[in-house]
């Protein structure tokens, strides 16, 4: 029986293991720099902006999902963004992924979300096929842009912009 447990501080080692396992499985093209203290502070801490679910079959961990809420100015509503979904290989192909997406879709509906979105590496053919089969639409009209820490620091120092009065 599949269950979903909201991750707690004692789950940080397992979450970091799953992050690394997912990166290997996807042949993730970037360095994984997350540490246990990062996971504990930024995912499981009191100021966390995301949540993690530990997927369990018969109380045995079999994967994880990390998600957070977004906001869309065009809908005026929140959205749910799935950051990572990983299922251990021995549990793949048994409906765990689909059941997890159903759970998150139900959560998005319950929270009044206008969107439920996620990203997939262009090289992850099996995930893209799976997502298409459940009715997810691939967005070709959007490009994802990113600043990493050195670029954030450089831009933040550019012309010393004024800070907003509250953040």
C-alpha positions in Angstrom: 0.0 0.0 0.0 1.4 3.4 -1.0 1.4 6.2 1.6 2.8 9.7 1.6 4.6 11.0 4.7 5.5 14.7 5.0 9.3 14.7 5.5 10.8 15.7 8.8 14.3 16.5 10.0 15.1 12.8 10.5 14.6 12.2 6.8 17.4 14.5 5.6 19.9 11.8 4.8 17.3 9.8 2.8 16.3 12.9 0.9 19.9 13.7 0.0 20.4 10.1 -1.1 17.4 10.4 -3.3 18.6 13.7 -4.8 21.9 12.1 -5.7 20.2 8.9 -7.0 17.9 11.0 -9.2 20.8 13.0 -10.6 22.6 9.8 -11.5 19.5 8.2 -13.1 18.8 11.4 -15.2 22.4 12.0 -16.0 21.9 15.4 -14.6 24.3 17.8 -16.3 25.0 20.1 -13.3 26.9 19.6 -10.1 24.9 18.5 -7.0 26.0 20.8 -4.2 23.2 20.2 -1.7 24.4 19.2 1.8 22.6 17.7 4.8 22.6 21.1 6.4 21.1 22.6 3.3 18.3 20.1 3.3 17.6 20.5 7.0 17.6 24.3 6.9 16.0 25.0 3.5 13.6 22.1 3.0 12.9 20.8 6.5 13.5 23.9 8.6 11.1 26.4 10.1 11.6 28.9 7.2 11.4 26.2 4.4 9.7 27.3 1.2 9.2 23.8 -0.1 7.9 20.5 1.2 9.1 17.0 0.7 7.0 13.8 0.7 8.6 10.4 1.5 6.8 7.8 -0.6 6.3 4.6 1.2 5.1 1.1 0.3 4.2 -0.9 3.4 6.0 1.8 5.5 9.2 1.2 3.5 10.6 4.3 1.7 10.5 3.9 -2.0 11.0 7.5 -3.3 10.4 11.2 -2.7 8.7 14.2 -4.1 9.6 17.9 -3.5 7.1 20.6 -4.2 6.3 24.2 -3.5 3.7 26.8 -4.2 4.0 29.5 -6.8 1.8 32.5 -7.8 0.6 33.4 -11.3 -0.2 37.0 -12.0 -2.3 36.0 -15.1 -4.6 33.7 -13.1 -4.4 35.5 -9.8 -4.0 32.2 -8.1 -1.4 30.0 -6.7 0.2 27.1 -8.5 1.9 23.9 -7.4 5.4 23.2 -8.7 6.8 19.7 -8.5 10.6 20.2 -8.2 11.7 16.5 -8.0 10.0 13.1 -8.2 12.1 10.1 -7.7 11.1 6.5 -7.3 13.6 3.7 -6.5 14.2 1.5 -9.6 12.7 -1.6 -7.9 9.4 0.3 -7.4 9.2 1.9 -10.9 6.5 0.7 -13.3 4.1 -0.2 -10.6 2.0 3.0 -10.6 3.8 4.8 -7.8 4.7 7.8 -10.1 1.1 8.2 -11.3 -0.3 7.8 -7.8 2.1 10.5 -6.6 1.0 12.9 -9.3 -2.7 12.1 -8.5 -2.0 12.9 -4.8 -0.3 16.2 -5.7 -3.1 17.1 -8.2 -5.6 16.5 -5.4 -3.5 18.7 -3.1 -3.4 21.4 -5.9 -7.1 21.2 -6.3 -7.7 21.4 -2.5 -5.5 24.5 -2.3 -7.2 26.2 -5.2 -4.2 26.1 -7.5 -4.8 27.1 -11.1 -1.7 25.2 -12.3 0.3 22.1 -11.5 3.7 22.3 -13.2 7.1 20.6 -13.3 10.2 20.5 -15.5 11.8 17.5 -17.2 15.2 17.3 -18.8 14.9 17.1 -22.6 17.0 13.9 -22.5 14.6 12.1 -20.1 12.5 10.4 -22.8 10.8 8.0 -20.4 9.6 10.8 -18.1 8.4 12.9 -21.1 6.5 9.9 -22.5 4.9 9.2 -19.0 3.9 12.8 -18.5 2.4 13.0 -22.0 0.4 9.8 -21.3 -1.2 11.3 -18.2 -2.3 14.4 -20.2 0.4 16.9 -19.3 1.1 19.5 -21.9 4.7 20.3 -22.9 5.1 24.1 -23.1 7.1 25.2 -26.1 6.3 28.9 -25.7 8.3 29.2 -22.4 12.1 29.2 -21.9 13.6 28.7 -18.5 16.3 31.1 -17.5 18.6 30.8 -14.5 21.2 32.8 -12.6 23.5 30.8 -10.4 25.2 32.2 -7.3 28.0 34.0 -9.0 25.6 35.6 -11.5 23.2 36.5 -8.7 26.0 38.2 -6.8 27.2 40.1 -9.9 23.7 41.3 -10.8 22.9 42.3 -7.2 26.0 44.5 -7.2 25.3 46.0 -10.6 24.6 49.7 -10.1 23.6 49.0 -6.5 19.8 49.0 -7.1 17.5 50.3 -4.4 15.8 47.8 -2.1 12.1 47.5 -1.8 10.6 48.8 1.4 9.5 45.3 2.4 10.4 41.8 1.1 
